[in-house]
Amino acid sequence: MTAIAALVGINTGYLALAFLPPIIWLLFYLREDAHPEPKLLLLLSFVGGMISAIVAVAAEILFVGKEAMIALQAGNDRTALVVFLAIALIEEYAKYAAIKFLVMRRKEFDEPVDAMIYMMTAALGFAALENVLFTFPLFRENLFLGLEVATNRFLGANLLHALSSGIVGFFLARAFFSPHRHYFVGIGIIVATVLHALFNYLILIREAIPQGTFYIILLLSTMAVMVLIDFERLKGKPQSPKIGV
């Protein structure tokens, strides 16, 4: 029993380490909301994001296919860019769909800035489940390797998911004030998809180009500035009718 309890405790600790990076980013960005959202709804968004990750994986296998994945692993740059665009589009739409079906019809979703808050919460739920898939096996094999990968994802993939969905959330918020609501959401998903795919592509080729890591940092920094500016632009915007997208 003692051995079983120890095993359960260790695995629980590994899971906690996989969830910790997204939660840190979530707490950071929640500070931008002047009117805190209900904790239960934030939890629903986070869990919805986790579910959307499972849906996205299934869709990627179905629509992208194993051959494309093999070509990606082989380092075929032209194929990789197309595959990354397809994967990014699936993931960005999956995160948006989680908020569309779970949150947008609720009365608490009543301010433009809420769109960014809930989108980023779902994105970090998505990232948390990705962390489990990527780092949990590594933690069980080698704790220090798992910590290294978790740290890299904290500064890379986890932040990317939050920022790309934050951009979608900004365009979703703009839909509050526009009769062409579908167009704004579509533009947001396309912009997020391109930036998401570009990040993944730079990760793939960073060793092959001069200052590859610098371009990755520059991309994430630019996206972070965009999101923070978007938060400031939406703060204080009046409540509006429900978004019908």
Residue frames as qw, qx, qy, qz and C-alpha x, y, z in Angstrom:
[[0.000, 0.885, 0.466, 0.000, 0.00, 0.00, 0.00],
 [0.319, -0.771, 0.101, 0.542, 2.86, 2.35, 0.82],
 [0.383, -0.121, 0.602, 0.690, 4.41, 1.77, -2.61],
 [0.181, 0.617, 0.678, 0.356, 1.07, 2.39, -4.32],
 [0.155, -0.918, -0.284, 0.228, 0.52, 5.57, -2.33],
 [0.379, -0.574, 0.312, 0.656, 4.02, 6.77, -3.23],
 [0.340, 0.172, 0.689, 0.616, 3.42, 6.03, -6.93],
 [0.053, 0.802, 0.573, 0.159, 0.11, 7.89, -6.88],
 [0.281, -0.860, -0.082, 0.418, 1.75, 10.81, -5.10],
 [0.401, -0.327, 0.472, 0.714, 4.60, 11.01, -7.61],
 [0.240, 0.396, 0.704, 0.539, 2.26, 10.86, -10.62],
 [0.078, -0.886, -0.454, 0.056, -0.01, 13.47, -9.06],
 [0.346, -0.717, 0.128, 0.592, 3.03, 15.70, -8.58],
 [0.358, -0.030, 0.611, 0.706, 4.00, 15.28, -12.23],
 [0.109, 0.677, 0.654, 0.318, 0.49, 16.22, -13.30],
 [0.221, -0.890, -0.239, 0.318, 0.63, 19.29, -11.08],
 [0.374, -0.480, 0.352, 0.711, 3.90, 20.34, -12.71],
 [0.271, 0.288, 0.695, 0.601, 2.28, 19.96, -16.14],
 [0.046, -0.814, -0.553, -0.173, -0.64, 22.19, -15.09],
 [0.413, -0.652, -0.184, 0.608, 1.42, 24.78, -13.23],
 [0.293, -0.098, 0.319, 0.896, 2.77, 26.82, -16.22],
 [0.066, -0.506, -0.583, -0.632, -0.66, 27.52, -17.79],
 [0.397, -0.757, -0.508, 0.105, -2.12, 28.39, -14.39],
 [0.424, -0.448, -0.043, 0.786, 0.67, 30.93, -13.79],
 [0.106, 0.125, 0.438, 0.884, -0.08, 32.61, -17.14],
 [0.239, -0.626, -0.666, -0.328, -3.80, 32.50, -16.38],
 [0.422, -0.712, -0.384, 0.409, -3.37, 34.27, -13.03],
 [0.338, -0.242, 0.164, 0.894, -1.18, 36.87, -14.72],
 [0.026, -0.242, -0.525, -0.816, -3.72, 37.74, -17.40],
 [0.300, -0.666, -0.681, -0.059, -6.73, 37.62, -15.08],
 [0.335, -0.506, -0.255, 0.752, -5.23, 40.65, -13.36],
 [0.084, 0.039, 0.370, 0.924, -6.09, 42.63, -16.50],
 [0.259, -0.545, -0.687, -0.406, -9.82, 42.20, -15.83],
 [0.093, -0.304, 0.311, -0.896, -11.17, 45.09, -13.78],
 [0.722, -0.158, 0.180, -0.649, -14.39, 43.15, -13.08],
 [0.125, -0.290, 0.949, 0.000, -13.36, 39.58, -12.18],
 [0.640, -0.004, -0.533, -0.553, -15.42, 36.85, -13.80],
 [0.840, -0.345, 0.195, -0.370, -17.22, 34.10, -11.84],
 [0.237, -0.523, 0.818, 0.044, -14.73, 31.43, -10.82],
 [0.691, 0.171, 0.689, -0.134, -17.10, 28.65, -11.87],
 [0.650, 0.737, 0.114, -0.147, -17.33, 30.08, -15.39],
 [0.119, 0.796, -0.587, -0.090, -13.57, 30.47, -15.60],
 [0.475, -0.263, 0.839, -0.046, -13.21, 26.84, -14.54],
 [0.733, 0.460, 0.473, -0.165, -15.75, 25.83, -17.19],
 [0.467, 0.843, -0.221, -0.147, -13.73, 27.73, -19.81],
 [0.143, -0.641, 0.753, 0.029, -10.50, 26.07, -18.67],
 [0.597, 0.009, 0.798, -0.082, -12.03, 22.59, -18.79],
 [0.670, 0.669, 0.242, -0.212, -13.65, 23.45, -22.12],
 [0.253, 0.819, -0.490, -0.161, -10.21, 24.32, -23.42],
 [0.358, -0.364, 0.860, -0.002, -8.90, 20.94, -22.29],
 [0.684, 0.349, 0.623, -0.149, -11.74, 19.20, -24.09],
 [0.524, 0.816, -0.059, -0.238, -11.06, 21.28, -27.20],
 [0.066, -0.661, 0.726, 0.175, -7.49, 19.96, -27.18],
 [0.527, 0.011, 0.850, -0.017, -8.79, 16.40, -27.43],
 [0.605, 0.675, 0.371, -0.204, -11.14, 17.43, -30.26],
 [0.249, 0.861, -0.351, -0.270, -8.29, 19.21, -32.03],
 [0.287, -0.427, 0.843, 0.157, -6.03, 16.15, -31.87],
 [0.589, 0.306, 0.746, -0.056, -8.78, 13.99, -33.35],
 [0.490, 0.828, 0.151, -0.228, -9.44, 16.55, -36.10],
 [0.026, 0.778, -0.562, -0.281, -5.73, 16.84, -36.91],
 [0.421, -0.156, 0.884, 0.134, -5.45, 13.07, -37.34],
 [0.552, 0.535, 0.628, -0.116, -8.58, 13.06, -39.49],
 [0.416, 0.891, 0.137, -0.121, -7.93, 16.09, -41.69],
 [0.001, -0.835, 0.517, 0.188, -4.14, 16.48, -41.72],
 [0.956, 0.221, -0.173, -0.089, -3.34, 12.78, -41.88],
 [0.822, -0.443, 0.244, 0.262, -0.41, 10.58, -40.94],
 [0.738, 0.374, 0.192, 0.528, 1.51, 11.16, -44.19],
 [0.107, 0.871, -0.016, 0.480, 1.65, 14.88, -43.60],
 [0.620, -0.757, 0.188, -0.079, 2.78, 14.29, -40.04],
 [0.887, -0.098, 0.242, 0.381, 5.57, 12.01, -41.26],
 [0.517, 0.626, 0.121, 0.571, 6.67, 14.64, -43.79],
 [0.238, -0.913, 0.075, -0.323, 6.68, 17.19, -40.98],
 [0.782, -0.557, 0.254, 0.120, 8.91, 15.00, -38.82],
 [0.822, 0.198, 0.242, 0.475, 11.22, 14.49, -41.82],
 [0.293, -0.592, 0.055, 0.749, 11.80, 18.24, -41.95],
 [0.332, 0.440, 0.575, 0.605, 10.24, 18.96, -45.35],
 [0.105, -0.270, -0.238, 0.927, 10.04, 22.74, -44.93],
 [0.296, -0.057, -0.381, -0.874, 7.46, 23.50, -47.62],
 [0.534, -0.345, -0.738, -0.228, 5.19, 20.73, -46.47],
 [0.375, -0.293, -0.630, 0.613, 5.76, 21.71, -42.85],
 [0.075, 0.077, 0.090, -0.990, 4.46, 25.24, -43.36],
 [0.510, -0.174, -0.498, -0.679, 1.24, 23.97, -44.94],
 [0.589, -0.296, -0.745, 0.097, 0.81, 21.36, -42.19],
 [0.258, -0.201, -0.486, 0.810, 1.45, 23.93, -39.48],
 [0.273, -0.054, -0.127, -0.952, -1.18, 26.24, -41.00],
 [0.612, -0.249, -0.623, -0.419, -3.72, 23.41, -41.02],
 [0.540, -0.278, -0.690, 0.394, -2.91, 22.40, -37.44],
 [0.112, -0.098, -0.295, 0.944, -2.99, 26.00, -36.22],
 [0.405, -0.167, -0.311, -0.843, -6.37, 26.63, -37.88],
 [0.643, -0.311, -0.685, -0.143, -7.85, 23.53, -36.25],
 [0.475, -0.261, -0.589, 0.600, -6.50, 24.45, -32.82],
 [0.018, 0.017, 0.128, -0.992, -7.52, 28.12, -32.95],
 [0.517, -0.235, -0.401, -0.719, -11.04, 27.25, -34.06],
 [0.621, -0.286, -0.725, 0.084, -11.33, 24.49, -31.45],
 [0.288, -0.199, -0.495, 0.795, -10.47, 26.95, -28.66],
 [0.250, -0.039, -0.091, -0.963, -12.95, 29.49, -30.02],
 [0.573, -0.240, -0.637, -0.457, -15.65, 26.83, -30.33],
 [0.447, -0.261, -0.744, 0.423, -15.24, 25.93, -26.64],
 [0.021, -0.239, -0.322, 0.916, -16.11, 29.50, -25.63],
 [0.356, -0.051, -0.422, -0.832, -18.82, 29.84, -28.28],
 [0.610, -0.262, -0.677, -0.318, -20.75, 26.83, -27.00],
 [0.561, -0.325, -0.655, 0.389, -19.98, 27.01, -23.27],
 [0.307, -0.379, -0.324, 0.811, -19.80, 30.69, -22.36],
 [0.068, 0.092, 0.279, 0.953, -21.02, 33.18, -24.95],
 [0.356, -0.510, -0.585, -0.520, -24.74, 32.64, -24.29],
 [0.495, -0.485, -0.599, 0.401, -24.39, 33.19, -20.55],
 [0.100, -0.952, -0.244, -0.155, -25.46, 36.43, -18.89],
 [0.585, -0.678, 0.123, 0.428, -22.03, 36.85, -17.26],
 [0.535, 0.091, 0.431, 0.721, -20.52, 37.32, -20.72],
 [0.085, 0.885, 0.451, -0.072, -21.54, 40.97, -20.78],
 [0.099, -0.894, 0.200, 0.389, -18.44, 43.08, -21.52],
 [0.677, 0.679, -0.281, -0.041, -16.16, 43.21, -24.59],
 [0.030, 0.667, -0.719, 0.193, -13.06, 42.48, -22.50],
 [0.778, -0.168, 0.528, -0.296, -14.72, 39.25, -21.32],
 [0.874, 0.467, -0.085, -0.107, -14.09, 37.81, -24.79],
 [0.398, 0.656, -0.589, 0.254, -10.34, 38.05, -24.27],
 [0.402, -0.465, 0.656, -0.438, -10.50, 36.73, -20.71],
 [0.865, 0.030, 0.404, -0.297, -12.52, 33.64, -21.56],
 [0.796, 0.561, -0.226, -0.016, -10.64, 32.93, -24.80],
 [0.228, 0.647, -0.657, 0.312, -7.29, 33.04, -23.00],
 [0.589, -0.325, 0.610, -0.419, -8.65, 30.88, -20.17],
 [0.936, 0.247, 0.167, -0.188, -9.76, 28.24, -22.67],
 [0.598, 0.678, -0.411, 0.119, -6.39, 28.50, -24.42],
 [0.069, -0.585, 0.721, -0.364, -4.53, 27.79, -21.20],
 [0.809, -0.076, 0.479, -0.333, -6.77, 24.80, -20.53],
 [0.849, 0.515, -0.109, -0.046, -5.83, 23.61, -24.02],
 [0.323, 0.705, -0.570, 0.271, -2.15, 24.20, -23.21],
 [0.508, -0.461, 0.620, -0.380, -2.46, 22.36, -19.88],
 [0.931, 0.108, 0.308, -0.163, -3.68, 19.20, -21.56],
 [0.685, 0.657, -0.284, 0.137, -0.93, 19.52, -24.18],
 [0.069, -0.702, 0.628, -0.329, 1.57, 19.78, -21.34],
 [0.779, -0.225, 0.519, -0.270, 0.27, 16.52, -19.88],
 [0.916, 0.388, 0.101, -0.025, 0.68, 14.78, -23.24],
 [0.530, 0.725, -0.342, 0.275, 4.16, 16.22, -23.84],
 [0.025, 0.656, -0.586, 0.475, 5.74, 16.34, -20.39],
 [0.805, -0.369, 0.270, -0.377, 4.05, 13.67, -18.26],
 [0.979, 0.135, -0.084, 0.125, 5.93, 10.80, -19.97],
 [0.473, 0.607, -0.368, 0.522, 9.17, 12.78, -19.68],
 [0.399, -0.639, 0.385, -0.533, 8.63, 13.46, -15.97],
 [0.942, -0.220, 0.174, -0.185, 8.17, 9.74, -15.37],
 [0.886, 0.321, -0.125, 0.310, 11.36, 8.99, -17.30],
 [0.556, 0.061, -0.205, 0.803, 13.56, 11.83, -16.13],
 [0.182, -0.815, -0.444, 0.325, 12.41, 14.55, -13.73],
 [0.247, -0.585, 0.156, 0.757, 14.99, 17.12, -14.85],
 [0.145, 0.099, 0.687, 0.705, 14.22, 16.55, -18.53],
 [0.068, -0.682, -0.717, -0.129, 10.53, 16.98, -17.78],
 [0.225, -0.789, -0.232, 0.522, 11.22, 20.23, -15.91],
 [0.250, -0.313, 0.413, 0.818, 13.32, 21.51, -18.82],
 [0.045, 0.341, 0.748, 0.567, 10.58, 20.79, -21.34],
 [0.165, -0.768, -0.606, 0.125, 7.91, 22.25, -19.03],
 [0.254, -0.657, -0.020, 0.710, 9.96, 25.43, -18.66],
 [0.162, -0.095, 0.574, 0.797, 10.44, 25.71, -22.42],
 [0.051, -0.536, -0.763, -0.357, 6.72, 25.24, -22.97],
 [0.214, -0.752, -0.432, 0.449, 5.94, 27.85, -20.30],
 [0.139, -0.610, 0.184, 0.758, 7.97, 30.42, -22.24],
 [0.008, 0.158, -0.704, -0.693, 6.93, 29.13, -25.65],
 [0.201, -0.285, -0.835, -0.425, 3.90, 27.01, -26.50],
 [0.189, -0.598, -0.702, 0.337, 1.85, 27.89, -23.40],
 [0.046, -0.547, -0.069, 0.833, 2.36, 31.61, -23.92],
 [0.057, 0.058, -0.644, -0.761, 1.68, 31.22, -27.64],
 [0.150, -0.467, -0.854, -0.172, -1.71, 29.60, -27.01],
 [0.148, -0.676, -0.485, 0.535, -2.72, 32.35, -24.60],
 [0.052, -0.478, 0.175, 0.859, -1.62, 35.15, -26.91],
 [0.063, -0.071, -0.747, -0.658, -3.11, 33.74, -30.10],
 [0.178, -0.582, -0.792, -0.053, -6.45, 33.18, -28.38],
 [0.157, -0.613, -0.285, 0.720, -6.18, 36.64, -26.84],
 [0.020, 0.222, -0.428, -0.876, -6.01, 38.03, -30.37],
 [0.186, -0.355, -0.828, -0.392, -9.09, 35.99, -31.36],
 [0.226, -0.621, -0.647, 0.381, -10.77, 37.33, -28.22],
 [0.076, -0.437, 0.002, 0.896, -10.03, 40.92, -29.23],
 [0.179, -0.005, -0.607, -0.775, -11.65, 40.46, -32.63],
 [0.268, -0.466, -0.842, -0.052, -14.54, 38.68, -30.94],
 [0.172, -0.578, -0.427, 0.673, -14.90, 41.72, -28.66],
 [0.038, 0.246, -0.298, -0.922, -14.90, 44.00, -31.70],
 [0.166, -0.290, -0.833, -0.441, -17.86, 41.97, -32.96],
 [0.085, -0.547, -0.651, 0.520, -19.84, 43.48, -30.07],
 [0.075, 0.655, 0.093, -0.746, -19.98, 46.75, -32.01],
 [0.113, 0.325, -0.626, -0.700, -20.22, 45.57, -35.62],
 [0.795, 0.246, 0.157, -0.531, -23.12, 44.33, -37.75],
 [0.740, 0.459, -0.482, -0.094, -20.55, 42.19, -39.62],
 [0.631, -0.603, 0.442, -0.207, -19.80, 39.99, -36.64],
 [0.968, 0.071, 0.219, 0.099, -18.87, 36.84, -38.50],
 [0.608, 0.698, -0.162, 0.342, -16.21, 38.70, -40.47],
 [0.176, -0.807, 0.439, -0.352, -14.48, 39.98, -37.33],
 [0.816, -0.352, 0.443, -0.116, -14.32, 36.52, -35.77],
 [0.904, 0.371, 0.126, 0.172, -13.05, 35.04, -39.03],
 [0.354, 0.814, -0.291, 0.356, -10.32, 37.67, -39.29],
 [0.454, -0.699, 0.473, -0.284, -9.28, 37.02, -35.70],
 [0.920, -0.113, 0.374, 0.003, -8.98, 33.28, -36.26],
 [0.771, 0.577, -0.008, 0.268, -7.00, 33.81, -39.48],
 [0.083, 0.846, -0.387, 0.357, -4.56, 36.25, -37.82],
 [0.644, -0.534, 0.503, -0.217, -4.09, 33.90, -34.86],
 [0.958, 0.167, 0.228, 0.050, -3.63, 30.93, -37.21],
 [0.604, 0.710, -0.188, 0.309, -0.89, 32.65, -39.21],
 [0.130, -0.776, 0.491, -0.375, 1.01, 33.74, -36.09],
 [0.830, -0.307, 0.425, -0.191, 0.58, 30.30, -34.50],
 [0.926, 0.331, 0.115, 0.143, 1.85, 28.54, -37.62],
 [0.380, 0.804, -0.309, 0.337, 4.75, 30.97, -37.98],
 [0.453, -0.674, 0.512, -0.280, 5.85, 30.22, -34.41],
 [0.915, -0.083, 0.394, -0.035, 5.80, 26.46, -35.03],
 [0.778, 0.589, -0.011, 0.220, 7.67, 26.89, -38.31],
 [0.100, 0.843, -0.416, 0.327, 10.35, 29.03, -36.66],
 [0.705, -0.478, 0.496, -0.170, 10.76, 26.36, -33.97],
 [0.942, 0.214, 0.246, 0.077, 11.35, 23.81, -36.73],
 [0.690, 0.590, -0.005, 0.419, 13.94, 25.85, -38.66],
 [0.287, -0.952, 0.106, -0.020, 15.56, 27.85, -35.87],
 [0.706, -0.441, 0.413, 0.368, 18.79, 25.85, -36.06],
 [0.656, 0.338, 0.475, 0.480, 18.98, 26.35, -39.82],
 [0.216, 0.835, 0.188, 0.469, 18.69, 30.15, -39.89],
 [0.363, 0.211, -0.387, 0.821, 20.87, 32.82, -38.24],
 [0.152, -0.074, 0.415, -0.894, 19.41, 34.11, -34.98],
 [0.399, -0.305, -0.763, -0.406, 16.46, 31.73, -35.20],
 [0.366, -0.471, -0.694, 0.404, 15.75, 31.96, -31.47],
 [0.067, -0.242, -0.114, 0.961, 15.75, 35.76, -31.69],
 [0.310, -0.120, -0.496, -0.802, 12.94, 35.68, -34.27],
 [0.458, -0.416, -0.785, -0.044, 10.90, 33.40, -32.02],
 [0.299, -0.437, -0.477, 0.701, 11.33, 35.78, -29.08],
 [0.049, 0.116, -0.169, -0.978, 10.52, 38.75, -31.31],
 [0.365, -0.287, -0.685, -0.562, 7.31, 37.10, -32.51],
 [0.454, -0.509, -0.706, 0.190, 6.11, 36.26, -29.00],
 [0.239, -0.349, -0.269, 0.865, 7.06, 39.72, -27.71],
 [0.156, -0.049, -0.360, -0.919, 5.15, 41.40, -30.54],
 [0.452, -0.406, -0.719, -0.337, 2.09, 39.26, -29.84],
 [0.421, -0.454, -0.605, 0.501, 2.33, 40.00, -26.10],
 [0.072, -0.214, -0.053, 0.973, 2.41, 43.75, -26.75],
 [0.298, -0.203, -0.568, -0.740, -0.55, 43.42, -29.11],
 [0.479, -0.464, -0.744, -0.040, -2.58, 41.58, -26.47],
 [0.333, -0.427, -0.447, 0.712, -1.74, 44.03, -23.69],
 [0.065, 0.083, -0.179, -0.978, -2.67, 46.96, -25.93],
 [0.386, -0.308, -0.693, -0.526, -5.90, 45.19, -26.85],
 [0.406, -0.484, -0.700, 0.333, -6.75, 44.76, -23.17],
 [0.160, -0.349, -0.211, 0.899, -6.26, 48.48, -22.58],
 [0.183, -0.045, -0.438, -0.879, -8.39, 49.38, -25.61],
 [0.453, -0.373, -0.736, -0.339, -11.28, 47.23, -24.37],
 [0.300, -0.339, -0.653, 0.607, -11.22, 48.28, -20.72],
 [0.094, 0.402, 0.269, -0.870, -14.10, 50.58, -19.95],
 [0.233, -0.070, -0.638, -0.730, -16.01, 49.73, -23.12],
 [0.578, -0.084, 0.278, -0.763, -19.75, 49.65, -22.41],
 [0.486, 0.099, 0.861, -0.116, -21.82, 46.53, -22.16],
 [0.359, 0.278, -0.483, -0.748, -23.36, 45.44, -25.43],
 [0.877, 0.072, 0.042, -0.473, -25.94, 42.99, -26.75],
 [0.793, -0.210, 0.563, 0.095, -25.00, 39.34, -26.93],
 [0.089, 0.515, -0.668, -0.529, -22.70, 38.33, -29.74],
 [0.853, 0.259, 0.281, -0.355, -24.52, 36.22, -32.29],
 [0.466, 0.624, -0.601, -0.180, -21.54, 34.41, -33.80]]
